[in-house]
Amino acid sequence: MNHSLSEKLFAEAKTLMPGGVNSPVRAFSNVGATPPFIARAKGSHIYDVDGNDYIDYVGSWGPMLLGHAHDAVIKAVADTAQNGLSFGAPCGLESELAKLVMSLVPSVEMIRMVNSGTEATMSAIRAARGFTGRDKIVKFEGCYHGHSDSLLIKAGSGMLTTGKPSSKGVPADLAKYTLTLQYNDVAGVKELFDKIGDEIAGVIVEPVAGNMGVVPAKPEFLQTLSEETKKHGALLIVDEVMTGFRVGIHCAQGLYGIKPDLTTFGKIIGGGMPVGAYGGRLDVMQQIAPLGGIYQAGTLSGNPVAMAAGLATMRELNAHPEYYVHAEAMTKRLIAGLKTAATESGIPLATNQVGSMGCIFFTEGPVTCFADVQKSDLELFRKYFLGMLDEGFYFAPSQFEAIFVSAAHTEDEIDRTIEAAKRVFKKL
């Protein structure tokens, strides 16, 4: 493939932006390559500035469940933009999207729109602290909840030791309020709550972890979180920024039968525009300004164009349950095919899949927590990734990211992907 124009644009971008990108993983530094600069996208395909055509399994990191540039979404955005891009004032589309989300997710009794998943999780953490009057937050190793300071914390040397910042610029004094446990560790959760349960404001968890590959929560793990938070007066925050309306129309909490106190959303509810949201119990959400003393605001929150994109996407998904059936079937076909292809070439490969999210890990498996993920062979992944990119298949440039399949992917495209993987695996 020719990448000359992408290489030229990337060289220029690196003089203008840190690493040449506005989000680190896009720099392809983990795989030692130049990222293709994308010119346009439609359906399951993206096209770069050099004219290369890729079947896309990133989907803008999750939002594009309908496929790129879906006609209904593009029309809604174009029609709405004719009347203005942002008002800084209430508009009816905010309420329409809020009502639809609340009708599909019973745990959400009131909702606040924001501009990103990071903003949603940051605000939910503040709400939990403000509502409970406590400071400590519990998160899990390998789960990513955005880049706010309270959540860029990794585990210390023991369960009850002070956490450590995972980024420069995060004060060590702030890290002491975030405790990090092993994902899917039921015993660890119970032990922690037995010791300091009355100091914990909330627990934040991805019901399907999506930034250490794809690692689903065990049902008993989620049930334990629900029981322990309720028992000790802490709030359970389920981070559905990635899974919300991706793994099903009622989200992961519908899939697993849990009822959190707060839920965070993003990605799909914006239909490709920058939208996030957090919502949950009425008594908690009524403490958010201007009703209560927990402050949160946003200049562009609920802007009409973003609301239109999200509303059009959500209406399409709600009206067409077959989209979920198809996307999940294509994901199962892809993940199973990649597993078989690797096995035929003698390459150890573990796989996980929930709905239209999947992942392959270059390790024996099973993969149920971050410690398992870390056993993956990153050099094998790098070679596989570059081989697939050269074949015309665009996956996330990191072993620790999800594969996202859309309703626009076809059986033929999935089968072509598997055949390409067979060729690449044989060269590894």
N, C-alpha and C positions, 0 to 999 in steps of 0.2 A: 504494500500500500504506500502511496505517496502521502507524506505528511509535511511537505515543505512549507506550506502557508501556515499550518498550525505551529510549526517550529519557529517561524518568524514572529508570529503573534505572541507566542509564549516568551520568547526572548525579550520582546518589548514589554510585556506584562510584568516580567520580573523586575524591571526598572521602576515600575509604578506602584506595585502592590506587594505585600510580603509573600514571597514565594511565587508571585505571579497570579495569585488566586484570592478569592474572598471567602474560602472555606478550605481548611488545610488538606483534606483528603483528595481534593480535586487536582492537586499538584502532581499526583502520580509518583511522589517521592518514595513510597513503599515498594514500588515495582521498577523504579529506575528508568522511566520512560517519559516522553513528552505527551501531555494530554491532548487529545483531539479537541480542537475548538469547534463547537457545534453551531451550525448555521440555522437549522430548522429541524422540526420533528413532526411526525404524523403517525398515529396508530402505534404500532410496536417498533417503529424505526426512528433512528436519529441519523442525521446527515451532517458531516463536518464540512469545514470551509474548503477542503481539498476535493470535495465531491465523493468521499467515501460513505457508503451506506452500511449501517450497523443495525442488527437486531438488538434492541435495548432491554437489558435486565436490571437497570438502575431505576428507571421511571422517575427521574428527578428526586431520587432517594425516598420513593414511596407514594407520593400523591397521585400518580397517574394510573390509577386502577382502571379507568375507562380507556386508557391509551392516550397518547399525545394528541393535542389539538382536536378534541372531540367536538363535533359540530355544535351540539347543544350548549356546551360551555363557552366556546368561542363566540357564538351568537349572543349569549347572555352578557358576556363581557363587553362586546362591541356596542350592543344596544344601550347598556347602562352608562358606558363611557361617554356617550353622546350628551348626557345630561350633566357631566362633571365627574372629575376623578375623586375628589374628596371634599367634604363639607365641614368637617370638624363639628358636626351637629348630628342629632339623631336622624336616622332614616328607616323606613319601613322594612328594608331588606334584613336589617339586623334582627328584628323580631321574627321574621319569617324563618331565618336560619336557626334561631334559638328554639323556636317551637318545634321544628323538625327534629333537631338533635334531641330535645327533651322527650319527644314522643317515642323515640327509638331507644333511649337509654334511661330507664326508669329511676336510676339512682340520682339523676341530675334533675333537681327540683328548681334550680335557678342557675344561670350561666352568665359568664362575663367573657366577651370577645377581646382577644389581644392580637398581636402580630406575628407571633412565632411560638414554637414549642418551648424554647428556652424561657420566654416570658411567661408562658402558662405554668410551667413547673416552679419557677421562681416565685410566682404569685401564690401558687397553692401552698408552698412551704411557708410563706409569710402568713397566709390565712390560718394554717394549722398552728403556728406559733402564737398568733394573735388570739385565736379562739381558745386555746388551752392554757395560755399563760406560761407555757414551758418553752425551753430552748432547743432541746436535743432532737435531732432527726436521725432516723435509721435508713440507710440505703444498702445496696448489695453490690458486691464486687463484680465488675464487668457490665453493670447496667449504666446506661448513659441517659442523663436527664437534662441535657443542655449545658451551657457553659457559665451558669451563675456560680458565684464563689462558693456558696454553701454545698454545691453538688460536685465540684471538682476536687473531690476528696477520695483518697484510696485508703485501704486498711492499714492499721498499725501492726505491731508485732503480735498482738493478741486481741481477743474479742472485745475487751473492755478498755483497751489502751486508746489514747488519743489518736484520731485519724491524722493522716498526713496530706498536705496539699499535693495534687497531681499536676499543678501548673504553677509556674512562677507568678507572683503577684497576688496569690491567695494568702492572706495572713494566717500564720500558724495558730494564733489565738482563736480565729474563726473555726478552724478545723476541729477544735475540741468539741464543738457542738454537733458534729456529724459522725455517727458510728457506722462502720461498714462491716457487714456480715457476708458469709458465703451464700450465694444464690442457691435456693432449693434446700437449705439446711434447716430443717424443722427443729431439731434439738437446739441449735444455736439461737434461734429466735426465742424459744421458750426460756432458755437460760438467761438471756439478756433481759427479757421482761420480768422474770422472777427477781432479778437483782436491782434493776433501776426502772421498772415499768412506770412508776409515778413521775419520772423525770422526762419521759419521752413525749414530745408534741405530736409526732407523726412518723409513719413509715411510708416511704415512697418506693414503688416497685413497678417494673415492667412485667405484665403478665406473660408476655413473650419477649424475652430479651432480644433486641435486634441490633445491638452494636458490639456484640461479641460473636458475630455470626447470628444464627437464630437458635435460641435455647428456650424452649417452653418451660413454664413453671409447672411443677408437679401439683396436682389438685390439692393434695394434703398440705403442701407448702402455703398455698393461697388461703386455704381454710384456717390454718394456724395463724396467719397474719390477721385475718378477720377476727378470730376469737380473742387473740391476745390484745389487739388494739382496743376492742370493745371492752374487754375486762379491765383494762388499765386506764381508760379514758383518753387514749391517744386516737389520732385520726389515721385511717388507712387511705393513702393517696395512690390510686392506680394510674400510672402513666400510660395513656393510650395514644400518645402522639403518633406512634408508628402503627399500632394495631387497630386504632379506632376506625371503624368502618372498612378496614382492610381485611381482617380475618372473618368478618361477618357483619351483617347490617346492624346487629346489636352489640358489636365490638367484642373484645376478648372477655369482658365481664359477662356478657350474655352467653358466650361459649362455655365459660367455666362456672357459671352460676354463682357469682359473687356480687356483693353490693357494697362498693366502697363508700367512704364518706365524701371524698373528692375525686374527681377524674380530670385529667388533662388531655387535651386534644390538639391536633395540628395536622399538617400534611393534607390528608384527603378532604377535611372540611373546608380547605381553601381551594381545592380543585386546581392547584398549581400556583395560586397567589399566596402571598405571605399572610397566613391566618393561623391563629392559635386560639385556644379557649380553655377555661377551667370552670368547673361547676360541680354541684353536689347538693348536700343537705341544705335545706332552706335556712335552718338556724345558723349554719356556718356562713353561708353566702350573704345573709342579711347583715353580717358584720363588716362587709366590704363597703368602702366609701362610695357614694355619699350617705348610705344608710348607717354605717358604723365607723369605727375608728381604725380599721385596717386599710391603709391607703394603697391604691393602685390606679394608674391612669395611662393613657396612650393617645398621642396626637392623631394617629392614623387608625386606631382601633375601630373596627366596624365600618371601615370606609366602603362606599357602595359598590365599587368595582370588585373588590375582594369578596364581599358578601355575595355578589351575583355569581361569581365563579364557584364559590362553595355551595351555594343553594342549587345551582344547576347540576353540579356533580352529585350532590346528595339526592336530589329528586330523581335523577337517572338511576342511581343505585337502588333507591327504594322502590321504584317502579319496575325494575328488571332484576329480580332475584337470580335469573339465569346467568347474569354476569358473574356472580359469585361462584356458581356451580362450574361454569366454564373455566374461570381463572384458576380455581383450585384443582380441577382436573388436569389442566395444562402444567401446573406446578408439580403435581404428583408424577406426571409423565416425565417431566424434565429431570427431577431429582432422582427418580428410579433409573432413568436412562444413563445419567452421569455416573451413578453408583455402579451399574453393570459394566459400563465402558471402562471405568477405572479398575474394576476387578479383573476384567479380561486382560489388562496390561500389567497386572500384579502390583497395582498401586493401592496402598491402604487409604480408604476413604470412609469417613463417617458422615452421616447425613441427618438433618432435621428439617421438618416442614410442618407449618401450621397455615391452613388456608392458602393464600397466594403468596406466602413468604416461605422461603427455603434457604438452605445453606449446605455447602459441602465443606468438610474439614479434612485436611490432609493428615489424618491420624487414624488410629484404629477405632477409637470410640469405645463406649458411647460418650456423648458430650452432654453433660447436664449442668455444668457450672464453669466458671472462668478458669479454674485450674485445669479442667479438661481441655478447654479451648487453647490454652497456652502450650499444649503438647503438639500443636499443629506444626507441620514442616513449612515454614514461610518461604523457603527457597523453591520448594516444589510448587507452592501456590504462585509465586512470581512467574515461573516459567509457564505454568498453565495459563495464567492470566494473559501474558504477552502472546502466547500461541493462539488463544481464542480471539484476542483483539485483532491479530493479523488475519484471522479467518473471517472477520466481520461480525463478531459477537461482543457486545459491550457489557461487561460485568463491572461491579464495583472493584476498584483497584486496591482492595484490602481483604485479607483473609477474615477480618473481623466485621464484615458488613453483610447485609442480607441480599438475597436474590429476590427481586420483585417481578412477578409476572402479572400481566394485565389481561383484561377481557378481550383485548385486541390481538393477542398472540394466537396463532393458529397451530393446529397439529403439525402441519408441514414445517412451520418455523421451529417448533420444538424438536422435531425429528432431525432437521438440518443441524440444529445446535448439537444434538447428541452425536451425529455422524462426525461433525468437526471435532468434538471432544475426543472421539476415538482416535482420530489422527494425531491430535496433540498429545494424548496420554502415551501413545506408542513412542513418542520422541523424548519423553521425560526420563 
